[in-house]
Amino acid sequence: MPGGFLPKASFSLYTFPEPADPPLAVVDTVTTDLVLTQRRELARYTGLYDRLRDVSLSPANSVAFLGRVAETLTDGAGSRA
């Protein structure tokens, strides 16, 4: 996958404690949800999740970033809450 690839739809990964219940990837689309159970399909979405997690900010850095963005937005609007 190219370095800048982002999923074109949101998705969720599910695992269950019971061995008889297989892991799932659920892809949200405009008209329906796709439920994927095949190993190859799951590997693709698990890989996407891992890549997104690897490039994400830490929780503390996320809060700081959002604070800076909020500050910029309030400064631009000329008012503060």
PDB file with SEQRES, HELIX, SHEET and CRYST1 records, atoms N, CA, C and O in Angstrom:
SEQRES   1 A   81  MET PRO GLY GLY PHE LEU PRO LYS ALA SER PHE SER LEU          
SEQRES   2 A   81  TYR THR PHE PRO GLU PRO ALA ASP PRO PRO LEU ALA VAL          
SEQRES   3 A   81  VAL ASP THR VAL THR THR ASP LEU VAL LEU THR GLN ARG          
SEQRES   4 A   81  ARG GLU LEU ALA ARG TYR THR GLY LEU TYR ASP ARG LEU          
SEQRES   5 A   81  ARG ASP VAL SER LEU SER PRO ALA ASN SER VAL ALA PHE          
SEQRES   6 A   81  LEU GLY ARG VAL ALA GLU THR LEU THR ASP GLY ALA GLY          
SEQRES   7 A   81  SER ARG ALA                                                  
HELIX    1 AA1 ARG A   39  VAL A   55  1                                  17    
HELIX    2 AA2 PRO A   59  ALA A   77  1                                  19    
SHEET    1 AA1 3 PHE A  11  TYR A  14  0                                        
SHEET    2 AA1 3 LEU A  24  ASP A  28 -1                                        
SHEET    3 AA1 3 ASP A  33  LEU A  36 -1                                        
CRYST1    1.000    1.000    1.000  90.00  90.00  90.00 P 1           1          
ATOM      1  N   MET A   1       0.834  -1.188   0.000  1.00  0.00           N  
ATOM      2  CA  MET A   1       0.000   0.000   0.000  1.00  0.00           C  
ATOM      3  C   MET A   1       0.878   1.251   0.000  1.00  0.00           C  
ATOM      4  O   MET A   1       1.887   1.310   0.703  1.00  0.00           O  
ATOM      5  N   PRO A   2       0.492   2.232  -0.780  1.00  0.00           N  
ATOM      6  CA  PRO A   2       1.263   3.480  -0.780  1.00  0.00           C  
ATOM      7  C   PRO A   2       1.235   4.152   0.591  1.00  0.00           C  
ATOM      8  O   PRO A   2       0.320   3.918   1.382  1.00  0.00           O  
ATOM      9  N   GLY A   3       2.226   4.980   0.869  1.00  0.00           N  
ATOM     10  CA  GLY A   3       2.346   5.618   2.172  1.00  0.00           C  
ATOM     11  C   GLY A   3       1.187   6.510   2.547  1.00  0.00           C  
ATOM     12  O   GLY A   3       0.890   6.630   3.736  1.00  0.00           O  
ATOM     13  N   GLY A   4       0.506   7.152   1.592  1.00  0.00           N  
ATOM     14  CA  GLY A   4      -0.559   8.078   1.906  1.00  0.00           C  
ATOM     15  C   GLY A   4      -1.947   7.481   1.817  1.00  0.00           C  
ATOM     16  O   GLY A   4      -2.930   8.221   1.854  1.00  0.00           O  
ATOM     17  N   PHE A   5      -2.061   6.181   1.701  1.00  0.00           N  
ATOM     18  CA  PHE A   5      -3.362   5.543   1.526  1.00  0.00           C  
ATOM     19  C   PHE A   5      -4.210   5.638   2.777  1.00  0.00           C  
ATOM     20  O   PHE A   5      -3.757   5.290   3.868  1.00  0.00           O  
ATOM     21  N   LEU A   6      -5.440   6.109   2.625  1.00  0.00           N  
ATOM     22  CA  LEU A   6      -6.422   6.122   3.697  1.00  0.00           C  
ATOM     23  C   LEU A   6      -7.631   5.316   3.246  1.00  0.00           C  
ATOM     24  O   LEU A   6      -7.936   5.274   2.054  1.00  0.00           O  
ATOM     25  N   PRO A   7      -8.322   4.678   4.181  1.00  0.00           N  
ATOM     26  CA  PRO A   7      -9.518   3.930   3.786  1.00  0.00           C  
ATOM     27  C   PRO A   7     -10.568   4.866   3.202  1.00  0.00           C  
ATOM     28  O   PRO A   7     -10.702   6.007   3.645  1.00  0.00           O  
ATOM     29  N   LYS A   8     -11.303   4.393   2.223  1.00  0.00           N  
ATOM     30  CA  LYS A   8     -12.332   5.202   1.575  1.00  0.00           C  
ATOM     31  C   LYS A   8     -13.652   5.145   2.335  1.00  0.00           C  
ATOM     32  O   LYS A   8     -14.574   5.896   2.016  1.00  0.00           O  
ATOM     33  N   ALA A   9     -13.760   4.278   3.327  1.00  0.00           N  
ATOM     34  CA  ALA A   9     -14.958   4.163   4.156  1.00  0.00           C  
ATOM     35  C   ALA A   9     -14.524   3.816   5.571  1.00  0.00           C  
ATOM     36  O   ALA A   9     -13.439   3.275   5.786  1.00  0.00           O  
ATOM     37  N   SER A  10     -15.375   4.131   6.526  1.00  0.00           N  
ATOM     38  CA  SER A  10     -15.034   3.768   7.903  1.00  0.00           C  
ATOM     39  C   SER A  10     -15.228   2.264   8.084  1.00  0.00           C  
ATOM     40  O   SER A  10     -16.010   1.628   7.378  1.00  0.00           O  
ATOM     41  N   PHE A  11     -14.504   1.723   9.036  1.00  0.00           N  
ATOM     42  CA  PHE A  11     -14.617   0.300   9.304  1.00  0.00           C  
ATOM     43  C   PHE A  11     -14.353   0.045  10.777  1.00  0.00           C  
ATOM     44  O   PHE A  11     -13.743   0.858  11.471  1.00  0.00           O  
ATOM     45  N   SER A  12     -14.829  -1.108  11.235  1.00  0.00           N  
ATOM     46  CA  SER A  12     -14.617  -1.541  12.614  1.00  0.00           C  
ATOM     47  C   SER A  12     -14.122  -2.974  12.599  1.00  0.00           C  
ATOM     48  O   SER A  12     -14.517  -3.777  11.754  1.00  0.00           O  
ATOM     49  N   LEU A  13     -13.253  -3.281  13.544  1.00  0.00           N  
ATOM     50  CA  LEU A  13     -12.755  -4.648  13.697  1.00  0.00           C  
ATOM     51  C   LEU A  13     -13.309  -5.215  14.996  1.00  0.00           C  
ATOM     52  O   LEU A  13     -13.333  -4.530  16.019  1.00  0.00           O  
ATOM     53  N   TYR A  14     -13.750  -6.454  14.956  1.00  0.00           N  
ATOM     54  CA  TYR A  14     -14.317  -7.102  16.133  1.00  0.00           C  
ATOM     55  C   TYR A  14     -13.645  -8.453  16.359  1.00  0.00           C  
ATOM     56  O   TYR A  14     -13.438  -9.223  15.421  1.00  0.00           O  
ATOM     57  N   THR A  15     -13.315  -8.724  17.597  1.00  0.00           N  
ATOM     58  CA  THR A  15     -12.873 -10.057  18.001  1.00  0.00           C  
ATOM     59  C   THR A  15     -13.717 -10.470  19.197  1.00  0.00           C  
ATOM     60  O   THR A  15     -14.231  -9.622  19.926  1.00  0.00           O  
ATOM     61  N   PHE A  16     -13.855 -11.766  19.392  1.00  0.00           N  
ATOM     62  CA  PHE A  16     -14.734 -12.296  20.423  1.00  0.00           C  
ATOM     63  C   PHE A  16     -13.992 -13.327  21.255  1.00  0.00           C  
ATOM     64  O   PHE A  16     -13.091 -13.998  20.751  1.00  0.00           O  
ATOM     65  N   PRO A  17     -14.362 -13.462  22.529  1.00  0.00           N  
ATOM     66  CA  PRO A  17     -13.650 -14.401  23.403  1.00  0.00           C  
ATOM     67  C   PRO A  17     -13.885 -15.878  23.051  1.00  0.00           C  
ATOM     68  O   PRO A  17     -13.035 -16.726  23.322  1.00  0.00           O  
ATOM     69  N   GLU A  18     -15.023 -16.173  22.455  1.00  0.00           N  
ATOM     70  CA  GLU A  18     -15.316 -17.562  22.104  1.00  0.00           C  
ATOM     71  C   GLU A  18     -14.589 -17.954  20.824  1.00  0.00           C  
ATOM     72  O   GLU A  18     -14.735 -17.281  19.803  1.00  0.00           O  
ATOM     73  N   PRO A  19     -13.807 -19.034  20.863  1.00  0.00           N  
ATOM     74  CA  PRO A  19     -13.087 -19.466  19.660  1.00  0.00           C  
ATOM     75  C   PRO A  19     -14.001 -19.770  18.469  1.00  0.00           C  
ATOM     76  O   PRO A  19     -13.579 -19.644  17.320  1.00  0.00           O  
ATOM     77  N   ALA A  20     -15.233 -20.164  18.732  1.00  0.00           N  
ATOM     78  CA  ALA A  20     -16.158 -20.478  17.638  1.00  0.00           C  
ATOM     79  C   ALA A  20     -16.658 -19.228  16.928  1.00  0.00           C  
ATOM     80  O   ALA A  20     -17.187 -19.319  15.820  1.00  0.00           O  
ATOM     81  N   ASP A  21     -16.500 -18.061  17.550  1.00  0.00           N  
ATOM     82  CA  ASP A  21     -16.937 -16.806  16.943  1.00  0.00           C  
ATOM     83  C   ASP A  21     -15.766 -16.169  16.208  1.00  0.00           C  
ATOM     84  O   ASP A  21     -14.813 -15.715  16.842  1.00  0.00           O  
ATOM     85  N   PRO A  22     -15.823 -16.128  14.881  1.00  0.00           N  
ATOM     86  CA  PRO A  22     -14.683 -15.609  14.116  1.00  0.00           C  
ATOM     87  C   PRO A  22     -14.563 -14.094  14.236  1.00  0.00           C  
ATOM     88  O   PRO A  22     -15.555 -13.412  14.490  1.00  0.00           O  
ATOM     89  N   PRO A  23     -13.345 -13.561  14.055  1.00  0.00           N  
ATOM     90  CA  PRO A  23     -13.190 -12.104  14.002  1.00  0.00           C  
ATOM     91  C   PRO A  23     -13.926 -11.553  12.780  1.00  0.00           C  
ATOM     92  O   PRO A  23     -14.145 -12.259  11.796  1.00  0.00           O  
ATOM     93  N   LEU A  24     -14.299 -10.282  12.866  1.00  0.00           N  
ATOM     94  CA  LEU A  24     -15.034  -9.635  11.782  1.00  0.00           C  
ATOM     95  C   LEU A  24     -14.433  -8.276  11.467  1.00  0.00           C  
ATOM     96  O   LEU A  24     -13.882  -7.602  12.337  1.00  0.00           O  
ATOM     97  N   ALA A  25     -14.551  -7.898  10.224  1.00  0.00           N  
ATOM     98  CA  ALA A  25     -14.324  -6.515   9.815  1.00  0.00           C  
ATOM     99  C   ALA A  25     -15.659  -6.041   9.250  1.00  0.00           C  
ATOM    100  O   ALA A  25     -16.233  -6.702   8.385  1.00  0.00           O  
ATOM    101  N   VAL A  26     -16.154  -4.911   9.727  1.00  0.00           N  
ATOM    102  CA  VAL A  26     -17.413  -4.361   9.234  1.00  0.00           C  
ATOM    103  C   VAL A  26     -17.098  -3.022   8.578  1.00  0.00           C  
ATOM    104  O   VAL A  26     -16.589  -2.102   9.220  1.00  0.00           O  
ATOM    105  N   VAL A  27     -17.413  -2.930   7.282  1.00  0.00           N  
ATOM    106  CA  VAL A  27     -17.146  -1.726   6.504  1.00  0.00           C  
ATOM    107  C   VAL A  27     -18.469  -0.975   6.330  1.00  0.00           C  
ATOM    108  O   VAL A  27     -19.444  -1.524   5.816  1.00  0.00           O  
ATOM    109  N   ASP A  28     -18.486   0.278   6.763  1.00  0.00           N  
ATOM    110  CA  ASP A  28     -19.684   1.107   6.648  1.00  0.00           C  
ATOM    111  C   ASP A  28     -19.723   1.760   5.275  1.00  0.00           C  
ATOM    112  O   ASP A  28     -18.767   2.419   4.864  1.00  0.00           O  
ATOM    113  N   THR A  29     -20.818   1.577   4.577  1.00  0.00           N  
ATOM    114  CA  THR A  29     -21.003   2.243   3.291  1.00  0.00           C  
ATOM    115  C   THR A  29     -22.262   3.103   3.361  1.00  0.00           C  
ATOM    116  O   THR A  29     -22.952   3.107   4.381  1.00  0.00           O  
ATOM    117  N   VAL A  30     -22.563   3.818   2.306  1.00  0.00           N  
ATOM    118  CA  VAL A  30     -23.723   4.698   2.285  1.00  0.00           C  
ATOM    119  C   VAL A  30     -25.022   3.913   2.405  1.00  0.00           C  
ATOM    120  O   VAL A  30     -25.967   4.379   3.042  1.00  0.00           O  
ATOM    121  N   THR A  31     -25.081   2.735   1.808  1.00  0.00           N  
ATOM    122  CA  THR A  31     -26.342   1.998   1.757  1.00  0.00           C  
ATOM    123  C   THR A  31     -26.388   0.754   2.632  1.00  0.00           C  
ATOM    124  O   THR A  31     -27.474   0.252   2.922  1.00  0.00           O  
ATOM    125  N   THR A  32     -25.247   0.249   3.057  1.00  0.00           N  
ATOM    126  CA  THR A  32     -25.236  -0.996   3.827  1.00  0.00           C  
ATOM    127  C   THR A  32     -23.917  -1.155   4.561  1.00  0.00           C  
ATOM    128  O   THR A  32     -22.972  -0.402   4.327  1.00  0.00           O  
ATOM    129  N   ASP A  33     -23.858  -2.119   5.431  1.00  0.00           N  
ATOM    130  CA  ASP A  33     -22.604  -2.480   6.082  1.00  0.00           C  
ATOM    131  C   ASP A  33     -22.145  -3.813   5.507  1.00  0.00           C  
ATOM    132  O   ASP A  33     -22.928  -4.756   5.392  1.00  0.00           O  
ATOM    133  N   LEU A  34     -20.873  -3.878   5.150  1.00  0.00           N  
ATOM    134  CA  LEU A  34     -20.305  -5.123   4.653  1.00  0.00           C  
ATOM    135  C   LEU A  34     -19.646  -5.840   5.815  1.00  0.00           C  
ATOM    136  O   LEU A  34     -18.806  -5.261   6.504  1.00  0.00           O  
ATOM    137  N   VAL A  35     -20.016  -7.090   6.041  1.00  0.00           N  
ATOM    138  CA  VAL A  35     -19.430  -7.888   7.110  1.00  0.00           C  
ATOM    139  C   VAL A  35     -18.458  -8.870   6.457  1.00  0.00           C  
ATOM    140  O   VAL A  35     -18.855  -9.743   5.684  1.00  0.00           O  
ATOM    141  N   LEU A  36     -17.172  -8.704   6.789  1.00  0.00           N  
ATOM    142  CA  LEU A  36     -16.120  -9.511   6.173  1.00  0.00           C  
ATOM    143  C   LEU A  36     -15.564 -10.498   7.190  1.00  0.00           C  
ATOM    144  O   LEU A  36     -15.279 -10.135   8.332  1.00  0.00           O  
ATOM    145  N   THR A  37     -15.411 -11.747   6.767  1.00  0.00           N  
ATOM    146  CA  THR A  37     -14.900 -12.778   7.666  1.00  0.00           C  
ATOM    147  C   THR A  37     -13.717 -13.550   7.090  1.00  0.00           C  
ATOM    148  O   THR A  37     -13.041 -14.283   7.811  1.00  0.00           O  
ATOM    149  N   GLN A  38     -13.470 -13.388   5.804  1.00  0.00           N  
ATOM    150  CA  GLN A  38     -12.372 -14.137   5.186  1.00  0.00           C  
ATOM    151  C   GLN A  38     -11.026 -13.626   5.685  1.00  0.00           C  
ATOM    152  O   GLN A  38     -10.838 -12.422   5.856  1.00  0.00           O  
ATOM    153  N   ARG A  39     -10.099 -14.536   5.916  1.00  0.00           N  
ATOM    154  CA  ARG A  39      -8.788 -14.194   6.473  1.00  0.00           C  
ATOM    155  C   ARG A  39      -8.091 -13.100   5.675  1.00  0.00           C  
ATOM    156  O   ARG A  39      -7.522 -12.178   6.260  1.00  0.00           O  
ATOM    157  N   ARG A  40      -8.126 -13.189   4.365  1.00  0.00           N  
ATOM    158  CA  ARG A  40      -7.450 -12.194   3.517  1.00  0.00           C  
ATOM    159  C   ARG A  40      -8.094 -10.806   3.666  1.00  0.00           C  
ATOM    160  O   ARG A  40      -7.400  -9.791   3.731  1.00  0.00           O  
ATOM    161  N   GLU A  41      -9.428 -10.783   3.718  1.00  0.00           N  
ATOM    162  CA  GLU A  41     -10.140  -9.519   3.910  1.00  0.00           C  
ATOM    163  C   GLU A  41      -9.805  -8.911   5.271  1.00  0.00           C  
ATOM    164  O   GLU A  41      -9.542  -7.712   5.373  1.00  0.00           O  
ATOM    165  N   LEU A  42      -9.815  -9.739   6.311  1.00  0.00           N  
ATOM    166  CA  LEU A  42      -9.496  -9.267   7.661  1.00  0.00           C  
ATOM    167  C   LEU A  42      -8.076  -8.733   7.731  1.00  0.00           C  
ATOM    168  O   LEU A  42      -7.824  -7.714   8.373  1.00  0.00           O  
ATOM    169  N   ALA A  43      -7.154  -9.414   7.077  1.00  0.00           N  
ATOM    170  CA  ALA A  43      -5.754  -8.985   7.095  1.00  0.00           C  
ATOM    171  C   ALA A  43      -5.613  -7.600   6.478  1.00  0.00           C  
ATOM    172  O   ALA A  43      -4.813  -6.792   6.951  1.00  0.00           O  
ATOM    173  N   ARG A  44      -6.363  -7.323   5.452  1.00  0.00           N  
ATOM    174  CA  ARG A  44      -6.286  -6.006   4.804  1.00  0.00           C  
ATOM    175  C   ARG A  44      -6.726  -4.904   5.760  1.00  0.00           C  
ATOM    176  O   ARG A  44      -6.059  -3.875   5.868  1.00  0.00           O  
ATOM    177  N   TYR A  45      -7.832  -5.107   6.447  1.00  0.00           N  
ATOM    178  CA  TYR A  45      -8.333  -4.080   7.361  1.00  0.00           C  
ATOM    179  C   TYR A  45      -7.530  -4.009   8.651  1.00  0.00           C  
ATOM    180  O   TYR A  45      -7.373  -2.933   9.228  1.00  0.00           O  
ATOM    181  N   THR A  46      -7.031  -5.127   9.098  1.00  0.00           N  
ATOM    182  CA  THR A  46      -6.150  -5.118  10.266  1.00  0.00           C  
ATOM    183  C   THR A  46      -4.875  -4.346   9.940  1.00  0.00           C  
ATOM    184  O   THR A  46      -4.376  -3.589  10.772  1.00  0.00           O  
ATOM    185  N   GLY A  47      -4.349  -4.534   8.736  1.00  0.00           N  
ATOM    186  CA  GLY A  47      -3.172  -3.789   8.293  1.00  0.00           C  
ATOM    187  C   GLY A  47      -3.449  -2.294   8.229  1.00  0.00           C  
ATOM    188  O   GLY A  47      -2.612  -1.493   8.647  1.00  0.00           O  
ATOM    189  N   LEU A  48      -4.614  -1.907   7.710  1.00  0.00           N  
ATOM    190  CA  LEU A  48      -4.987  -0.487   7.673  1.00  0.00           C  
ATOM    191  C   LEU A  48      -5.061   0.089   9.078  1.00  0.00           C  
ATOM    192  O   LEU A  48      -4.565   1.187   9.334  1.00  0.00           O  
ATOM    193  N   TYR A  49      -5.680  -0.650   9.983  1.00  0.00           N  
ATOM    194  CA  TYR A  49      -5.801  -0.189  11.364  1.00  0.00           C  
ATOM    195  C   TYR A  49      -4.425   0.005  11.994  1.00  0.00           C  
ATOM    196  O   TYR A  49      -4.167   1.013  12.651  1.00  0.00           O  
ATOM    197  N   ASP A  50      -3.555  -0.965  11.786  1.00  0.00           N  
ATOM    198  CA  ASP A  50      -2.197  -0.862  12.345  1.00  0.00           C  
ATOM    199  C   ASP A  50      -1.458   0.350  11.799  1.00  0.00           C  
ATOM    200  O   ASP A  50      -0.760   1.039  12.542  1.00  0.00           O  
ATOM    201  N   ARG A  51      -1.607   0.615  10.509  1.00  0.00           N  
ATOM    202  CA  ARG A  51      -0.926   1.772   9.909  1.00  0.00           C  
ATOM    203  C   ARG A  51      -1.489   3.083  10.447  1.00  0.00           C  
ATOM    204  O   ARG A  51      -0.732   4.010  10.734  1.00  0.00           O  
ATOM    205  N   LEU A  52      -2.799   3.167  10.586  1.00  0.00           N  
ATOM    206  CA  LEU A  52      -3.413   4.379  11.143  1.00  0.00           C  
ATOM    207  C   LEU A  52      -2.969   4.604  12.585  1.00  0.00           C  
ATOM    208  O   LEU A  52      -2.671   5.730  12.982  1.00  0.00           O  
ATOM    209  N   ARG A  53      -2.929   3.530  13.359  1.00  0.00           N  
ATOM    210  CA  ARG A  53      -2.495   3.644  14.755  1.00  0.00           C  
ATOM    211  C   ARG A  53      -1.033   4.080  14.830  1.00  0.00           C  
ATOM    212  O   ARG A  53      -0.669   4.884  15.687  1.00  0.00           O  
ATOM    213  N   ASP A  54      -0.206   3.559  13.947  1.00  0.00           N  
ATOM    214  CA  ASP A  54       1.223   3.899  13.958  1.00  0.00           C  
ATOM    215  C   ASP A  54       1.488   5.371  13.658  1.00  0.00           C  
ATOM    216  O   ASP A  54       2.449   5.940  14.176  1.00  0.00           O  
ATOM    217  N   VAL A  55       0.653   5.994  12.832  1.00  0.00           N  
ATOM    218  CA  VAL A  55       0.896   7.391  12.458  1.00  0.00           C  
ATOM    219  C   VAL A  55       0.062   8.379  13.266  1.00  0.00           C  
ATOM    220  O   VAL A  55       0.173   9.591  13.080  1.00  0.00           O  
ATOM    221  N   SER A  56      -0.768   7.859  14.158  1.00  0.00           N  
ATOM    222  CA  SER A  56      -1.619   8.725  14.979  1.00  0.00           C  
ATOM    223  C   SER A  56      -0.808   9.422  16.065  1.00  0.00           C  
ATOM    224  O   SER A  56       0.224   8.919  16.509  1.00  0.00           O  
ATOM    225  N   LEU A  57      -1.286  10.572  16.478  1.00  0.00           N  
ATOM    226  CA  LEU A  57      -0.691  11.267  17.616  1.00  0.00           C  
ATOM    227  C   LEU A  57      -1.021  10.517  18.903  1.00  0.00           C  
ATOM    228  O   LEU A  57      -2.012   9.789  18.975  1.00  0.00           O  
ATOM    229  N   SER A  58      -0.196  10.700  19.895  1.00  0.00           N  
ATOM    230  CA  SER A  58      -0.490  10.139  21.215  1.00  0.00           C  
ATOM    231  C   SER A  58      -1.713  10.863  21.778  1.00  0.00           C  
ATOM    232  O   SER A  58      -2.068  11.936  21.292  1.00  0.00           O  
ATOM    233  N   PRO A  59      -2.360  10.291  22.795  1.00  0.00           N  
ATOM    234  CA  PRO A  59      -3.500  11.008  23.387  1.00  0.00           C  
ATOM    235  C   PRO A  59      -3.136  12.416  23.852  1.00  0.00           C  
ATOM    236  O   PRO A  59      -3.889  13.356  23.599  1.00  0.00           O  
ATOM    237  N   ALA A  60      -2.002  12.580  24.523  1.00  0.00           N  
ATOM    238  CA  ALA A  60      -1.602  13.910  25.004  1.00  0.00           C  
ATOM    239  C   ALA A  60      -1.343  14.864  23.844  1.00  0.00           C  
ATOM    240  O   ALA A  60      -1.749  16.025  23.892  1.00  0.00           O  
ATOM    241  N   ASN A  61      -0.673  14.383  22.809  1.00  0.00           N  
ATOM    242  CA  ASN A  61      -0.410  15.235  21.646  1.00  0.00           C  
ATOM    243  C   ASN A  61      -1.691  15.550  20.880  1.00  0.00           C  
ATOM    244  O   ASN A  61      -1.807  16.624  20.291  1.00  0.00           O  
ATOM    245  N   SER A  62      -2.655  14.627  20.880  1.00  0.00           N  
ATOM    246  CA  SER A  62      -3.946  14.889  20.236  1.00  0.00           C  
ATOM    247  C   SER A  62      -4.679  16.016  20.942  1.00  0.00           C  
ATOM    248  O   SER A  62      -5.214  16.916  20.295  1.00  0.00           O  
ATOM    249  N   VAL A  63      -4.703  15.969  22.267  1.00  0.00           N  
ATOM    250  CA  VAL A  63      -5.367  17.022  23.044  1.00  0.00           C  
ATOM    251  C   VAL A  63      -4.684  18.369  22.797  1.00  0.00           C  
ATOM    252  O   VAL A  63      -5.356  19.384  22.612  1.00  0.00           O  
ATOM    253  N   ALA A  64      -3.363  18.375  22.794  1.00  0.00           N  
ATOM    254  CA  ALA A  64      -2.632  19.619  22.549  1.00  0.00           C  
ATOM    255  C   ALA A  64      -2.912  20.153  21.142  1.00  0.00           C  
ATOM    256  O   ALA A  64      -3.123  21.352  20.964  1.00  0.00           O  
ATOM    257  N   PHE A  65      -2.916  19.277  20.155  1.00  0.00           N  
ATOM    258  CA  PHE A  65      -3.199  19.679  18.778  1.00  0.00           C  
ATOM    259  C   PHE A  65      -4.602  20.270  18.661  1.00  0.00           C  
ATOM    260  O   PHE A  65      -4.783  21.333  18.067  1.00  0.00           O  
ATOM    261  N   LEU A  66      -5.592  19.581  19.228  1.00  0.00           N  
ATOM    262  CA  LEU A  66      -6.962  20.080  19.162  1.00  0.00           C  
ATOM    263  C   LEU A  66      -7.102  21.410  19.894  1.00  0.00           C  
ATOM    264  O   LEU A  66      -7.874  22.273  19.475  1.00  0.00           O  
ATOM    265  N   GLY A  67      -6.364  21.577  20.978  1.00  0.00           N  
ATOM    266  CA  GLY A  67      -6.371  22.859  21.681  1.00  0.00           C  
ATOM    267  C   GLY A  67      -5.831  23.981  20.818  1.00  0.00           C  
ATOM    268  O   GLY A  67      -6.383  25.081  20.798  1.00  0.00           O  
ATOM    269  N   ARG A  68      -4.736  23.698  20.096  1.00  0.00           N  
ATOM    270  CA  ARG A  68      -4.167  24.720  19.206  1.00  0.00           C  
ATOM    271  C   ARG A  68      -5.137  25.057  18.077  1.00  0.00           C  
ATOM    272  O   ARG A  68      -5.290  26.226  17.721  1.00  0.00           O  
ATOM    273  N   VAL A  69      -5.790  24.050  17.515  1.00  0.00           N  
ATOM    274  CA  VAL A  69      -6.754  24.295  16.441  1.00  0.00           C  
ATOM    275  C   VAL A  69      -7.927  25.108  16.974  1.00  0.00           C  
ATOM    276  O   VAL A  69      -8.364  26.061  16.328  1.00  0.00           O  
ATOM    277  N   ALA A  70      -8.440  24.742  18.143  1.00  0.00           N  
ATOM    278  CA  ALA A  70      -9.561  25.485  18.735  1.00  0.00           C  
ATOM    279  C   ALA A  70      -9.169  26.933  18.998  1.00  0.00           C  
ATOM    280  O   ALA A  70      -9.961  27.846  18.767  1.00  0.00           O  
ATOM    281  N   GLU A  71      -7.962  27.142  19.476  1.00  0.00           N  
ATOM    282  CA  GLU A  71      -7.480  28.504  19.743  1.00  0.00           C  
ATOM    283  C   GLU A  71      -7.426  29.303  18.441  1.00  0.00           C  
ATOM    284  O   GLU A  71      -7.815  30.471  18.418  1.00  0.00           O  
ATOM    285  N   THR A  72      -6.958  28.700  17.382  1.00  0.00           N  
ATOM    286  CA  THR A  72      -6.891  29.372  16.088  1.00  0.00           C  
ATOM    287  C   THR A  72      -8.302  29.713  15.590  1.00  0.00           C  
ATOM    288  O   THR A  72      -8.525  30.794  15.046  1.00  0.00           O  
ATOM    289  N   LEU A  73      -9.237  28.803  15.777  1.00  0.00           N  
ATOM    290  CA  LEU A  73     -10.600  29.053  15.321  1.00  0.00           C  
ATOM    291  C   LEU A  73     -11.261  30.178  16.122  1.00  0.00           C  
ATOM    292  O   LEU A  73     -11.953  31.020  15.549  1.00  0.00           O  
ATOM    293  N   THR A  74     -11.054  30.197  17.429  1.00  0.00           N  
ATOM    294  CA  THR A  74     -11.671  31.257  18.227  1.00  0.00           C  
ATOM    295  C   THR A  74     -11.012  32.591  17.939  1.00  0.00           C  
ATOM    296  O   THR A  74     -11.690  33.618  17.917  1.00  0.00           O  
ATOM    297  N   ASP A  75      -9.698  32.601  17.715  1.00  0.00           N  
ATOM    298  CA  ASP A  75      -9.017  33.844  17.358  1.00  0.00           C  
ATOM    299  C   ASP A  75      -9.522  34.384  16.028  1.00  0.00           C  
ATOM    300  O   ASP A  75      -9.700  35.593  15.875  1.00  0.00           O  
ATOM    301  N   GLY A  76      -9.753  33.498  15.067  1.00  0.00           N  
ATOM    302  CA  GLY A  76     -10.218  33.906  13.755  1.00  0.00           C  
ATOM    303  C   GLY A  76     -11.637  34.420  13.772  1.00  0.00           C  
ATOM    304  O   GLY A  76     -12.001  35.262  12.952  1.00  0.00           O  
ATOM    305  N   ALA A  77     -12.450  33.924  14.699  1.00  0.00           N  
ATOM    306  CA  ALA A  77     -13.849  34.339  14.761  1.00  0.00           C  
ATOM    307  C   ALA A  77     -14.003  35.634  15.547  1.00  0.00           C  
ATOM    308  O   ALA A  77     -15.048  36.282  15.484  1.00  0.00           O  
ATOM    309  N   GLY A  78     -12.970  36.010  16.283  1.00  0.00           N  
ATOM    310  CA  GLY A  78     -13.016  37.253  17.042  1.00  0.00           C  
ATOM    311  C   GLY A  78     -13.749  37.147  18.365  1.00  0.00           C  
ATOM    312  O   GLY A  78     -13.999  38.162  19.014  1.00  0.00           O  
ATOM    313  N   SER A  79     -14.092  35.949  18.771  1.00  0.00           N  
ATOM    314  CA  SER A  79     -14.765  35.797  20.059  1.00  0.00           C  
ATOM    315  C   SER A  79     -14.214  34.575  20.768  1.00  0.00           C  
ATOM    316  O   SER A  79     -13.662  33.670  20.143  1.00  0.00           O  
ATOM    317  N   ARG A  80     -14.373  34.564  22.071  1.00  0.00           N  
ATOM    318  CA  ARG A  80     -13.923  33.445  22.874  1.00  0.00           C  
ATOM    319  C   ARG A  80     -15.067  32.986  23.766  1.00  0.00           C  
ATOM    320  O   ARG A  80     -15.868  33.788  24.248  1.00  0.00           O  
ATOM    321  N   ALA A  81     -15.120  31.689  23.969  1.00  0.00           N  
ATOM    322  CA  ALA A  81     -16.164  31.154  24.849  1.00  0.00           C  
ATOM    323  C   ALA A  81     -15.731  31.228  26.288  1.00  0.00           C  
ATOM    324  O   ALA A  81     -16.477  30.824  27.179  1.00  0.00           O  
TER     325      ALA A  81                                                      
END                                                                             
